[in-house]
Amino acid sequence: MCADRVAGDKVRAMVREGAKRRMSFAFCLDALKDPVLMTQPGAKPEALRAPLKQAGGKPPMAWGTFVTQSDQMEMICEQAPVQMLLQLKKFLKANRPKVNVLFYDDGGNLLDSLKPESASEATSHTLDSSDINAVGIDPKAVDPLKRRLKRIQPRIAQAPGPLELKLKRALAKSVTLINAGRLQEAETLILVAERSMAAQGKDREDEAQTLKRGQMESDQRSLGAQIKRAQSLQTHVARAPGPTRDKLTQAVHQAARLLKQRDLEGARAAMDKIEKALTSLD
């Protein structure tokens, strides 16, 4: 597919193209300080650097992808020097695209817009892993989810337009769930996003690898919870009568060995029996 240069009177046509499919763009100024904007479907944005130079463009350059949704166009800037972002905004504004244009970095953070957004809209677009503030929740349970959010965020911009917006909303909601302590629900949303990206071929993992890693991290959190359970049981066993205490202590040690071997089911079963025995002593 060939790259197309977008003149000022073609900006609205560019907006319409963005409503049909996700497009790549690149922008810079030429030697006379005139704007040079080029678009192309289906190519990596940085691939437009060569035709940009052939058209007289000079560094610094900005590039990324864009998609139009209803009355706004989102431009995800993978490379966006501040001066080029301002020049691109100036060029688009001068040519009245008839939609609001939102400029994001490739992490989903709002950089600028032609029209100011309301506070609530800005929050919904920019909520990401940096907004996690899970006060009073074990960091060992939260940190793996935060790492997964940070890993998947930059890749969401590569998804087709409608899916990208859906995944952004899902990740924003997952942050809210983490902050509320609803970690299992948050993990489910994150896993859905990871699998969607893998299915689109936009992640370095395939779906099987994503599921395997997600299960490993879930098991790791479960392991931490079961270790705490064993420690609590050990405290209760220490209060049991002599012969019973010795027998239950051995059972706690056996459960601990199973946890070290990552046999979570076996450890759970062993601790269930210990709890039942302790209850019968009451």
N, C-alpha and C positions, 0 to 999 in steps of 0.2 A: 504494500500500500504506500502511496506517495504522501509526502507531507504537504500541507496546504498553508500558505501564508494568509493570515486573517487581517484584512484591511479594516479600517474603522467602520465602514458601512456593512461589514460582514459579521460584526459582533453578535447581532441578534440571530443570524443563521448558525453561528457557533453555539449559542445557547440552545437552539432547537436540536442541534446534533447531540448535545449532552443529554437531552431528554430521551434519545433513542438508545444510547449506549455510553459506556464510560470511554472517555477520550483522553489521550495524552496531550500535553501542551508544553511549550518551552517559550521563554520570553527573555529579551535583552534589548539593548539599544545598539544602533549602528554607529559608524564613525561620525555621523552628523547629529547624533543624539536623538534620532527618530526611533520610535518603538518598532520592534520586530517580534510579532507573535505568530507562532506556527502550531498547528494541531495535526493529530494523526490518530486514527483508531487502531487498536490492537498492537501497538508497539510500546516498548519500554520508553518512558519519558526521556531518559538520557540519550536515547537514540536520535533525538531531534537536534542534538547539539551540532552535528555535521551539517544538516541542511540549514540550520540557523546561521552558521558561519558562512555558508555559500551565499546566503541572502544578504551578507554584509554585517551580520551581528557580531558583537564583540563581548568578551567577558567583562563583568560578571554576568552570569545567566541564572535564571530561575526555571525550574521545570517540575512537572508533576502530572496529576490526572484531574479530571473534572467530570461532574455529573450534575444534571439539572433535575430537580424534584419540585414540582408545582411552581411556586413563585420564588424559588431561590436556586442558585447554582453554587455548589460546593467545589472549591479548588483545593486539592490536597497537594501541598508543596513539599516534595521530597528534597528539593534544593531551593532555598529562597533567601538570598542575601537581602538585608533590610532595604537597601536602596532600590533593588529590583522589584521587591514586593510593593513598595510605594509607587514606583513608576507604572507597574502593571495595574494597580488600583486606579491610578490617575487616567491611564489609557481607557480602561473599561468604563469608568465613570463618565468620561468625555463622550463616549459613544452610546450611552444610555441603553444598557442591555434589557431594560424593562423587568429585571428581576434583581433581588438582593444577591450579592455575591459574598460568600463566606470563605475566608482563607484559613486553612488549617495546616499545621505541620503534620508530618507523617505519624505522629503519635496521637493525633486526634485533638490536639489543643488548638483552640481558636486564636489566630494571630491578628486578624483584622476583618472588617466587613465594609461594604459600601454604605450600609445603613446600620445604625446601632441596634443590637438585639436587646430584648428585655432581659432582666437579670435571670429569670427562670429559664429562658431559652438557652442563655449562655451556659448556665450550670448544667443543663441536661446534655449539652454537646461536649463540655470539657471535663465532666466527671470521669476520672481515671484512677489508676493505681496510686497516684500521689495523693489522692483524697481519702485513702484508707486511714481511719482513725478509730481502731477497734479498742477502745479503752476498757480495761479490765478483762480482756480476752487473752488467753495464752498465746504469746507471739509464735510459739512453735506450731500452733494450729493455723495461724493467720499467714505467716511468712510464705509457705508453699503456694497458697492461693495468690498472694501478691506477686510472687515470681512469675506465675503462669499468666497473670494479667499483663504484666510488663512485657512478657515474651510475645503475646498474641496481638497487643495493641497496634504496633506498626504494620502488621500484615493485613489488618482489616481494610486499610485503604485500597488494597489490591482487589478486593471483592467487587462483584458487579453492584451497581448503584443501589438498588432496593435491598439487597442482602447486606451491603455495607451499613446502611442506616439501621437496619434491624439488629445487626451485631453490636453496633455502637450503643444502642438502647439497652441491649442485654448486658453488656459489660458495665454500663453505668448503673444498672439495677443491681448487678452483682456486688458492686462497691457498697451500695446502700445496705444490702443484705449482710455483707461482712461486718460493716460498722454496727449493725443491729445484733450481731452474734449468731446469725442464721447461716452458719458456714456450709452445711450440707446443701441448702438451696442455692447458695452462691456457687458452690462447686459444680452443681448440675448445669447452671447457666454457662459457666466457663467451659465446661466439657462440650456443651452444645456448640459453642463458638469455635472451639478447637477442631471439632469433627467437621464443622461446616467448611472451615478453611482448608482442612486436609482434603475433603471431598472435591473442593474447587481446584486443588493442586497449587494452592497459594501458601502452603506451609512446607517446611523441610521434612515433616513427618507425614506418613500416610495414616489412614484411620486406625489401622491395627496398632501402630506405634503409639498413637495418641491415647487410645483406650488403655494400652498396657501401662503407659506412664501415669495416666490418671489414676488407675487402680493402685499402682505402687505408692503414689502420694497419699491416696485415701487410706491404704493399709498403714502407712507411716503414722498418720494422725491417729488411727485406731490403736496402733501399737503404743503410742504415748498415753492414750487414755487407759489402756489395759495395764500398763506399768503402774500408773497411779492407783488403779484398783487393787493391784497386788500389794502395793505399799500400805494401802489402807487396811487390807485384810490382815497383813502381818501385825499391825497395831492391835487389832481386835483379837487375833490368835494369842498374842502375848498375855492377854487377860484370862484365857481359858484355864481350867484346872490342869494339874500336872500331866497325867498320861494323855489326856485329850490334846493338850497343848503341843506335846511332842509329835503326835501323829499329824495334827493340822499344820505344824511348822514344816514337816517333811512335804506335805501336800503343797504348801506355798512355794517351797523351793523347787518342786517339780513344775509348778505353773511358771515360775521364773525361767527355768531352763527351756520350757516350750516357747516362751516369749523371745528368748535369745535366738532360738532356732527359727523365729518368724512363723511359728505354728500358732496363729491367732485363734483358730477354732478350737484347737486342743487346749490352749491356755484358758479360753473362756469357759469351756466345759469343766475344767479342773476347778476354776474359781467359783463356778456355780455350785459345785458340790461342797466346797469349803463354806460358802455362805449358808447353804442349807444346813450344814452341820452346826455352824455357829448359832443359827436361828433355833435349832432344837435344844441348845443349851440354855436358852433364855427361860 
